Each structure stands twice: as structure tokens, then as C-alpha cells.
């Protein structure tokens, strides 16, 4: 991978982690130390400061292979045929294996349920995964059973024809009945585990919102993703000073009995990548979400 720098005086690891979303600052430092990063064809130290015009090339090693084990984990299947499957994922379930979560993930469950029928485009650690939702977000997720379906769904994500609608409870009363948040998102410059709205190195991010009901100090809102950046809804709502209830990373943390965000992927609409049929899948709000709405009391005018 080759990058061209237009920023003066930025630490190399900060620059790299800002340009490559999946690369943390510490991971970038390791790559520099291992000689996997070259500036104008030469190795540099990890504290190197960028210069305008630097040609930076980096090699990201293939991840260490891990044997994934099919696990008989119950799945709430909302749609399934020979090409795709739509799952209603509960809060707390990790989508794909990663350090600290090699077992007990949605992928482990899918491998048991689908056997050998999962696409291989996203590699061995993410078979079938076209898009993902956070561990503590509930709701619908579409999975491809073969490469043809995967490529078709990925194209719909790219051209925004795969419609993903969420519901959330956010802090404060949103004044507008509806609107659009158009603000680029990138890695936080200090906390590399977080995302933030940023013009420097940020990628286009668009979220449409519509108020469902207003309560005393809170708003129940419907959100439609036009793009799909990491933590997009959580970042955008926090940036608007309306963080999602229970969000410990971008909001106020524990409240209304929640220890994680009140965010649910409610609806998926897509064109079947093989048959061309229009598919719409909807799942009701889960119990934890309904409990929050009950605690809020009657809506306000």
C-alpha cells in the first residue's frame, strides 16, 4: 500500500492510523519497528515526523491463521435462502472472531448453522460477513452464503441501495422533526479505539434521522445509514450533542438501567443479489429497548 503525505510534522504512526482505518497507532508503530514501512524507499524510526510530499509505503502482514470452530449457538433467523441469511443479532454477541473473542461469535454460530455455505471473500476470519454491527448493538445483519451473493450485496452497500434503518433513544430533545448529518468520520487523534468527526483524513459519512417520539429529556429516533463508517450513528449523534443512551464511549455511560447503547438495527431492505427480488426484513424492538421506553414515561408534545 502506498500513501502520499500532504501533512507536515505529524508522527508517522499517527499519520498511518489516520489513513488506514483498521490500523491502530500501536499496530502502526510495530510495523515501523519491523521495517514494514518505508518513507521514500527507506526505513525510518517510529518517531519520524512526516514531511509534505513523503511517499510512504507499508506492508500489512497477513493475520495469523486461527482455526475457527463451528458452535451450536442459537440464531434468530429472520430470512434465509440458498444465497443469503438475515440474522437478528442480540446485544453482547460479537460478529466475527478477533483477539479476545476467538469463540462464541456470530461467525462461529453461522459456521455451525450454514456448514460450508458461507462466502470466502472477506477471508477466513469473516466468512460471509458483508457488513457488521457493534457487539452491544442489537438487530439485523445480512450474511452471504456464496461469493456471488457477497459481491452483489457489497455493490449495494457501495451504491447505497442496501437500506439499513435503526432505532435509538438519545439524550436530549431533538428540535427538528427530521434531518441529515453529513460529517466525515475518521480515527480519533488521541484515543485510537474511538472514531470522531474530522476533516483531516475523515471519510464521507451521512446519516438521516427522523424523530419518532419526544420524552422528558430524551428522544426516540429513527436513523437511516447512507454510508457505513465504524460507529457512525454513535459518533454522529454524539457530535450533535445527542449521544445514544447508555453509550459509555461517546455518551454518558450507564443510565436508565443500561450498561451499553440503546441502538437497534430494525429494518433491512435489499435487492436479492441472485434473483433480483426486492427483500424487506423487519424485526421488533427487543425487550431491553421496550424497557427503556417504558421508563421514559409518557411522550411530551
C-alpha positions in Angstrom: 0.0 0.0 0.0 1.4 3.4 -1.0 0.3 6.7 0.6 1.3 10.3 -0.3 1.6 12.7 2.7 0.4 16.3 2.5 0.9 16.9 6.2 4.0 18.4 7.8 5.3 17.4 11.2 2.8 14.6 12.1 4.2 11.5 13.8 4.4 8.6 11.3 2.3 6.2 13.4 -0.4 8.9 13.9 -0.5 9.5 10.1 -0.7 5.8 9.3 -3.5 5.1 11.8 -5.5 8.0 10.5 -5.2 6.9 6.9 -5.7 3.2 7.3 -8.9 2.6 9.4 -8.1 -0.9 10.5 -4.6 0.1 11.8 -4.3 1.3 15.4 -1.5 3.6 16.4 0.3 0.8 18.3 0.0 -1.5 15.3 1.5 1.2 13.1 4.4 1.5 15.5 5.1 -2.2 15.3 5.1 -2.1 11.5 7.6 0.7 11.5 9.8 -1.1 14.0 9.6 -4.3 11.9 10.7 -2.4 8.8 7.3 -2.8 7.0 7.0 0.9 6.5 9.3 2.8 4.1 9.5 6.6 3.5 10.8 7.4 0.1 12.1 3.8 -0.1 14.0 3.9 3.2 13.2 2.6 6.7 12.7 5.2 9.5 12.4 5.3 13.2 9.0 5.2 14.9 9.2 8.8 16.0 9.7 10.0 12.4 7.8 13.2 11.6 6.1 13.4 8.2 7.0 15.9 5.5 4.9 17.1 2.7 5.5 15.0 -0.4 6.6 11.9 1.5 5.9 8.7 -0.3 5.0 6.2 2.3 4.7 2.5 1.5 3.6 -0.1 4.0 3.1 -3.8 4.1 0.5 -5.2 6.4 1.3 -8.9 7.1 -1.5 -11.5 6.7 -3.2 -12.2 10.1 -2.1 -15.3 11.9 -4.4 -18.1 10.9 -6.7 -19.3 13.7 -8.8 -22.4 13.5 -12.4 -21.4 13.7 -14.7 -23.9 15.4 -18.4 -24.2 14.5 -20.5 -23.7 17.6 -24.1 -24.5 18.3 -25.2 -21.1 19.3 -28.9 -20.3 18.8 -29.6 -17.9 16.0 -32.7 -15.8 15.4 -33.1 -16.2 11.7 -35.4 -13.6 10.0 -34.8 -14.6 6.4 -32.9 -17.4 4.7 -32.5 -19.0 1.3 -29.7 -20.6 -0.6 -27.8 -17.4 -1.1 -28.3 -15.1 1.9 -29.3 -15.3 5.5 -30.5 -12.4 7.7 -29.9 -12.7 11.5 -31.4 -10.7 14.3 -28.3 -10.3 16.5 -28.7 -9.9 20.2 -26.8 -7.4 22.3 -23.5 -8.7 23.6 -22.8 -11.1 20.6 -19.5 -10.3 18.8 -19.9 -10.5 15.0 -16.5 -12.1 14.0 -13.5 -13.5 15.8 -10.8 -11.2 16.9 -8.2 -11.0 19.7 -10.1 -11.7 22.9 -13.1 -13.1 21.1 -11.9 -16.2 19.2 -15.0 -18.2 20.1 -18.7 -17.5 20.9 -19.1 -15.1 17.9 -21.8 -14.9 15.3 -19.3 -16.3 12.8 -18.9 -19.4 14.9 -22.7 -19.8 15.1 -23.0 -19.3 11.3 -20.4 -21.9 10.6 -22.5 -24.4 12.6 -25.8 -23.3 11.0 -24.7 -22.9 7.4 -22.0 -25.6 7.4 -19.8 -25.0 4.3 -22.2 -22.4 2.7 -20.6 -19.1 3.5 -18.8 -16.7 1.1 -15.0 -16.5 1.4 -14.4 -13.0 0.1 -13.7 -11.5 3.5 -11.2 -14.2 4.4 -11.1 -17.0 6.9 -11.9 -14.9 10.0 -15.0 -13.2 8.5 -16.7 -15.8 6.2 -20.0 -14.5 4.8 -19.8 -11.1 6.6 -20.8 -8.3 4.3 -21.3 -5.7 7.0 -21.2 -5.7 10.8 -22.8 -4.1 13.8 -21.2 -3.4 17.1 -21.2 -6.1 19.8 -23.6 -4.0 22.0 -25.9 -3.1 19.2 -28.8 -5.4 18.5 -30.7 -6.1 15.3 -30.5 -7.2 11.7 -27.3 -8.3 9.9 -27.2 -9.8 6.4 -24.7 -12.6 5.6 -23.7 -14.0 2.2 -23.7 -17.8 1.6 -21.6 -17.6 -1.6 -19.2 -15.2 -3.4 -21.8 -14.2 -6.0 -24.2 -13.1 -3.3 -21.4 -11.4 -1.4 -20.3 -9.3 -4.4 -23.8 -8.3 -5.2 -24.6 -7.2 -1.6 -21.2 -5.4 -1.4 -22.1 -3.4 -4.5 -25.4 -2.4 -2.9 -23.6 -1.2 0.1 -21.3 0.8 -2.1 -24.0 2.5 -4.1 -26.3 2.9 -1.1 -29.1 0.8 -2.4 -28.9 -1.6 0.6 -31.1 0.3 3.1 -30.3 0.0 6.8 -32.7 1.6 9.3 -32.0 1.8 13.0 -33.9 3.0 16.1 -32.3 4.6 19.1 -33.0 6.5 22.2 -30.8 9.6 22.5 -30.1 12.1 25.2 -32.0 15.5 25.0 -34.8 16.7 22.7 -34.0 16.9 19.1 -35.7 20.1 17.8 -36.1 19.2 14.1 -38.5 16.5 13.2 -36.1 15.2 10.6 -32.7 16.0 9.1 -29.4 14.8 7.7 -26.0 14.7 9.4 -23.3 15.0 6.7 -19.9 14.9 8.5 -16.8 12.9 7.7 -15.6 10.3 10.3 -12.0 9.1 11.0 -9.9 7.8 13.8 -9.7 10.0 17.0 -6.2 11.6 17.0 -5.6 10.7 20.7 -7.7 7.7 21.5 -7.2 5.3 18.6 -10.1 3.0 19.8 -12.5 5.8 19.1 -13.8 7.5 15.9 -14.6 11.1 15.6 -15.9 13.7 13.2 -12.8 15.1 11.4 -12.0 16.9 8.2 -8.4 15.6 8.3 -8.3 12.1 7.0 -12.0 11.6 7.6 -14.2 9.6 5.2 -17.6 10.6 4.0 -20.4 9.8 6.4 -24.1 10.6 6.0 -26.9 9.7 8.5 -30.5 10.6 8.0 -32.7 10.9 11.1 -36.4 11.2 12.0 -38.0 11.8 15.4 -40.4 9.1 16.4 -41.4 10.5 19.9 -40.0 13.0 22.3 -39.9 12.3 26.1 -38.8 14.4 29.0 -35.0 14.8 28.4 -34.8 12.1 25.7 -35.8 11.4 22.1 -36.8 8.1 20.3 -35.4 8.5 16.9 -35.2 6.5 13.6 -31.9 6.6 11.7 -31.1 5.6 8.2 -27.5 5.0 7.1 -26.4 6.3 3.7 -22.8 5.3 4.4 -21.4 2.7 6.9 -18.5 4.0 8.8 -17.3 2.5 12.1 -19.5 3.6 15.0 -21.2 6.1 12.5 -24.5 6.6 14.3 -23.0 6.8 17.7 -20.4 9.3 16.6 -22.8 11.5 14.6 -25.4 11.6 17.4 -22.7 12.5 20.0 -21.4 15.2 17.7 -24.9 16.6 17.6 -24.9 16.7 21.4 -27.5 13.9 21.5 -25.5 10.8 22.4 -27.2 7.5 22.5 -28.5 6.5 25.9 -26.1 4.1 27.7 -23.1 4.7 25.3 -20.1 4.6 27.6 -17.7 5.6 24.7 -19.4 8.5 23.1 -22.1 9.4 25.7 -22.8 9.5 29.4 -22.5 5.8 30.1 -24.9 3.9 32.4 -28.4 5.3 32.6 -32.0 4.1 32.6 -30.7 0.7 33.6 -28.5 0.2 30.6 -24.8 -0.5 30.6 -24.5 -0.2 26.8 -26.1 1.8 23.9 -29.8 1.7 23.2 -29.4 1.1 19.5 -31.3 -1.4 17.3 -30.9 -2.3 13.6 -34.6 -2.5 12.9 -35.0 -2.8 9.1 -33.1 -4.2 6.1 -34.2 -3.7 2.5 -32.1 -5.0 -0.4 -32.3 -6.4 -3.9 -31.7 -10.2 -3.8 -28.2 -10.5 -5.4 -29.2 -13.6 -7.4 -32.9 -13.4 -8.1 -33.3 -9.6 -8.3 -36.3 -9.7 -5.9 -36.9 -6.9 -3.5 -36.5 -8.1 0.1 -37.6 -6.2 3.2 -36.9 -7.6 6.7 -38.1 -6.0 9.9 -37.7 -7.1 13.5 -39.4 -5.6 16.5 -37.7 -3.7 19.3 -36.1 -6.1 21.8 -37.1 -6.3 25.4 -34.3 -4.0 26.7 -35.3 -1.3 24.3 -39.0 -1.5 25.2 -38.0 -1.4 28.9 -36.2 1.9 28.3 -39.2 3.4 26.5 -41.4 2.4 29.5 -39.1 4.1 31.9 -39.2 7.3 30.0 -42.9 7.7 30.8 -45.5 9.4 28.6 -44.3 11.3 25.5 -44.2 15.1 25.6 -45.9 17.3 23.0 
